[in-house]
């Protein structure tokens, strides 16, 4: 059953910085709007596009107030805000309900009007996808749908920047903000380390897309704006009754592919920024990263499960193939180096070469330059990059998630990665210990096998293995060097 929270919130006024970027927006369509909303628009001197915001929320009592407040503080406020709460077991509904009702917000642009609605749709087997599709039915008459996660807090001009760019080019089907994570509220050594690693990971991802002509392979659901016309065409071309489908583990990646296939552009804004919720425990980070990688593999692999076919040669997936190839290379180099080093030391055959220091030096330089491009960088981000050890430890964690994702996919075992992530974020589950158990088992097995080999075989393995690792390392170092020296055009991530 759907519960619509009464509009009991009193009118509030906010003052925020305005901009002239909205002066050339398109004429508003009044389809489906209430009379009082039309009256407000009639009184304005500048017509503009219409934006309906949808916030799918699940157990977001700690963040939902900040999310709504950040939207009400925007220089360009969404015309309506729908909070769609699903499967919740906390106080998300009651907290969000304190914002329900009309809001008149005055900026230098003049008076803006928005209305906040809170919908509790109860048990929903389709989880976030179901909440998004429910929200779509509420805003399909608007020009744009702004999707905001229940733990994402946007900068004051984020909506203004997204709308300005979306209205500037009718070919654009969707635009994503630049994502990072606010580290200030994070407590605890492990949590701070994990958040810093995720911030570096987001920065590398954002910069890579910005340097690709700002073409975004994935319009992340955290804070992206979609043309409702593009969504309608996606539904028509794919014979769908809703924009988002439940067949994929990564609903945002699949929709991005479909928007691109429908002939639209998928972009990342160079200016709009938003802070998303980060994973502060190993258990939660493991579940999230495995879900992301597993879902991407399904899109890449021909003949994906369910009704959505794999599209290995889709333009948006070329980046994913490169990412997976890069992770495989990183995994091979590190595992092979450690194994060969241990083998060489065991028979006294290791000879140190200063050339081995070149790869770590280039990695430090690249990580440092990446940290310096972060728009909200902190001293911790710089230390993380310069000292290399934290970044290397975080890379080993990512490699374990990468290996787990491919193992799970190739096993063809039916799993609900959404449920597993929710379970992990509640502090339950032991799957995050699997990589460590596997590593220990592999080390023991390799040590036993190595001890059973004769000196001649051991020498032969080292004689063949070291040159192979050396060649791959040289190629990898050259790749990092080219990334280090390429122009970044002043982008801040």
TIKOL-731589 format. One record per residue (C-alpha): z, x negated, y negated; residue in one letter. Coordinates in pm, whole numbers, plus 50000, padded with zeros to 5 digits. Layout:
// residues N
ZXYA...
// end
This chain:
// residues 493
500005000050000X499174988049650X501904988649389X500934987749022X503864976748811X504374999548508X503444985748170X506954981648034X506564947747870X506954948747495X504274934447273X504624897247208X502874875646948X501884839447000X500314815446750X497954788846886X495224766146758X491814782346720X488344767946741X484844775246618X483404769946967X483384807547032X481084816546744X477934816546958X479144836547257X477284866547395X477674903547313X480484920947497X479824947547759X482344976247748X481754988648103X484995001048251X487284991947960X490045013747826X489435031047490X492165011447311X490634978747429X487204989647300X488794997846964X490214962946934X486814947947010X485094970846760X487364957746486X486484921446549X483804904646344X482584882646629X481394896446959X482264876347264X481934876047639X484594892447850X486884873948092X488974889648365X491644866748509X492794869648871X495924851348993X496364853249372X500064846749431X502114840449745X505784831049714X505324816449365X508674825749211X509224790349083X505934787948893X504454822448824X506214826448487X504844793148361X501354802448482X501294835548295X502874820347984X500214792947979X497504819747986X499144839147703X499274806847499X495554800447530X493444797347217X491044820847398X493174845747589X491604863047893X490844899447820X492894910848117X495214892948361X495714906448714X498454890548925X497684899449287X500744892549503X500234891249879X502504885750181X505324875349954X508954872650058X510454860149732X510864872349371X507244866649262X506644903649189X509804909248987X509314877748780X505634884848710X506524920848620X508464909348315X505084900848159X503384933648255X501884953647973X499794948547657X499984917047448X498604912147098X498134875447020X497154862446677X495204830346636X492984816346362X490164835846526X491984867946445X493794892546666X493284890147041X494344916147294X495124912647662X496964932447924X498894919548223X498934939048549X500914930248859X499714942749198X501764939249514X499274944649797X501894938350065X500884925450406X497394911250384X495844894550691X493194877450478X495864860250266X494474843249952X490904854350027X492064890350047X493934887149717X490904871749544X488574898949668X491044925749561X491144909849217X487364908449203X487134946249238X489324949048928X487234926248705X483684929348843X482594946948523X483524916748311X481154888148233X483374861748392X486104859648652X488744833348583X490484823448906X493924807848860X496274797149138X499874809049119X501124773549059X498534761248807X499444756448441X496524751348203X496274732947873X496094755647569X492324751947521X491274753447887X489854788947882X488144782747547X486374751847682X485314768748006X483964799447828X482164778947562X480274759147823X479614788948052X478034809147771X475954779547655X473754779347968X472834810048173X472104787648472X475794780048515X477384800248795X480814784548774X482814757348601X485974740048718X488654724148505X489824688248552X492854689348780X495934667748783X499634672148863X502514671948617X504864645048745X507684650848496X509604677348695X509344658149024X512594644649167X513184620449453X511544587549548X509284600449826X508214630649623X507334608949321X505364585149543X503384613649702X502674630049365X501454597049218X499124592649513X497764627849470X497254622049098X495184590949179X493254610549441X492484638749194X491444613348928X488944596249160X487514629849268X487204642748910X485584610848780X483104609749067X481914645048983X481794638448609X479574608048666X477234628648884X475974648148584X479174668748591X477884685948904X480884699449094X480614702349471X483734723949489X484754749249226X488444747049307X490324779749303X493114763449101X491414769848764X487714778648761X485574804048582X482774822548764X479864842748634X480244877248788X476444879948788X476314848949010X478974863949238X476944895849274X473844876049369X475844856149625X477034888449782X473504902349792X471844871149934X474494866050201X474894902950289X478574901850195X480714930150064X482954905249881X482424871449709X484954852849925X484774854450304X487544847250552X485424827050799X486014793950622X489194773350590X488004763250241X486904795250074X486284778149740X483954751949892X481934778550074X481554800049764X480474769449565X477754762649823X476584798649805X476484798549424X474404766649434X472084781749697X471594812349475X470044789549213X473014784948983X474734753248865X478284744248963X479884722148700X483124704748604X484254706448243X484814673148068X487524688647848X489364717548019X492474705348200X495034721348428X498054709248621X498174721848979X501044723549223X501454691449424X502814685249771X506214668349751X506884663250124X504994645150398X504974677150602X503344697850325X500844670650226X499784666450588X499114703750630X497214706650302X494984676250352X494214684850715X493244720250610X490964707250335X489264681350554X488974704550853X487364731750639X484914706850485X483914694650834X483154730250936X480784734050641X479134700650718X478784705451091X475754724951225X476804757151397X480234762551246X482544787651411X482564823251280X479694839451096X479084812550835X476614786650952X477144749550896X474924735250624X474854697550681X472014690450437X473194712550150X473184693049818X476884700649759X477754685350096X476174651450037X479344641149855X481424653150151X479354632450395X479834601850174X483584608550152X483894611050530X481764580150586X483914561350336X487104572350511X485674562150849X484814527750707X488314524150561X489844533750893X487694509151089X488334479650854X492084484450844X492624490851215X490254462851318X491804438051074X495354445151192X494304443451559X492354410951517X495124395551306X497724403651570X495454390251844X494744358051656X498444351751584X499354358051946X497224328652065X497614306851755X493994310651652X494384325451302X492954304951015X493634318050663X490694319750421X491124326050047X488004347950062X490114375250224X491944379249893X488754389849715X488724425249857X492344433049754X491684418249408X488664440849351X490624470649487X493444463949239X490964461248950X489244493749052X492514512549099X493764500048762X490614510548581X490854544648748X494464548148634X493464539348277X490924567848274X493634593448343X494204614848037X497904619648112X498624586248280X502134572948304X503674539048373X504094549748736X500314554948769X499654519648642X502274503748869X500884523549164X497464508249101X498414472749004X500854465549284X498374478149549X501054483349816X501834519849720X498124527749702X497574511350041X500424531050201X498994563250057X495554553850193X497054549950541X498504584950506X495114598850407X493484580950700X495954597350938X495064631550794X491364623050824X491744613351190X493834644251266X491254667151105X488354653451307X490394653351626X491394689451574X487824699551494X486224681551788X488814695852027X487504730651937X491054743251946X491424775751752X494024770751479X495064788851162X495314760650910X496354784750635X499364795750840X500174759850930X500154749650562X502404778850467X504764769450749X504814733050638X505554742250275X508554762150403X509804730250565X508964739350924X506744722151179X506564687051320X502814680951314X503114654951037X504794631451286X501774632151519X499944602851352X503004580551379X503474589051748X499784582151813X499894548951625X502924536951821X501294547052149X498034529552058X499844497551952X501744496452280X498574503052482X496574476452295X499384450952333X499544457052710X495754454952749X495584423452535X498244406252746X496274414053061X493114396852933X492374360653006X492154334152731X488354333352751X488024370952703X490544370652419X488644343052240X485344361352287X486754393452138X488014374251835X484744354951803X482754387651792X485264409351607X486024388151301X482384385051184X481874422551221X484974430351017X483944403850766X480484418850710X481844454250673X484524441950432X481934423850219X479804455450195X482864476250112X483914451249844X480444452349687X480644490149677X484014488449499X482644462349258X479704484349157X482114513149094X484254489648888X481454478948653X479614511948615X479804529848282X482284558348260X480904573247936X484364577747788X485424604348039X489154610448077X490424625548399X
// end
